[in-house]
Amino acid sequence: MPERLFVCTPSKLGTYADCPRRYRYSYVDRPAPPKGPPWAHNSLGASVHTALRNWYALPPERRRPEALAGLLKGTWVREGYRDDEQERSAYRRALSWLESYVATLDPEVDPLGVERVVAVKTAVLAFNGRADRIDSRPGPAGPELVIVDYKTGRTGLDVDDARGSQALALYAYAAERVFRRPCRRVELHHLPTGTVAGHDHTVESLARQVSRAEETARDIMAAERAVADGGDPDEAFPTTPGPRCGWCDYRRSCPAGAQAPGKEPWAAIERPSDALPGQE
Ligand code: SF4
């Protein structure tokens, strides 16, 4: 019998790579342990992402900066902020990021996909994920696709972040197969600084990222099998304590995380440089 494919999203693979125990709490244990309170930085990221999605849902003639306040208000997520004043200040910040960002966009140009789900199967994976945006841009031999990922979190994103992102590489690999057009370029659009960190993959570098993802999937399946066969779940999914624990939703349920000082839900809003990668 062929082995079943491992059904996954980038965040499922990323969670295991960060901490197998957090993976277990998120995807294996049922009922799952209770999560901590919502994070303000996630609320801010989600609000900005949805506003940009809705920006592209407007007809081109209505894609004007004046539309942004209404879009952002309409989709604003309020959870995690310390108080109204902090929330209002975050709203103003988000609006100014959006105003600067849309000034760089041509309202007449529609991306090929906005929050578009792409899916692909390999020998090991059944991958699916939702790309923030997929652009079609002219290339030397015809249109080429570009994966665009919006970031609202920590500063300092650079080409190494774009090159090293497994999620972006998997989106590119999948988009190329779904749309049957080359998709090698991946870009992180960091709204707070208005910077773009991009990387041009090759067929080989995408293949390397896919095989790394397959290795992670094999490790996860082996751990799940060990538990199904009666093994100790704590051994199959070990903890990897570190600075990340302060931001972990399951810190209170985790013996290693309980030792780590927790962050206030709004900490990354007050001190963006204090935040860890991976936030929206
Ligand atoms: S608290 Fe730390 S060790 Fe525990 S699950 Fe979360 S990230 Fe892993």
Residues whose N, C-alpha, C, O or C-beta is under 5 A from the ligand:
A	BS01	SF4	C19 R21 R22 T239 T240 P241 R244 C245 C248 Y250 R251 C254 A256 G257
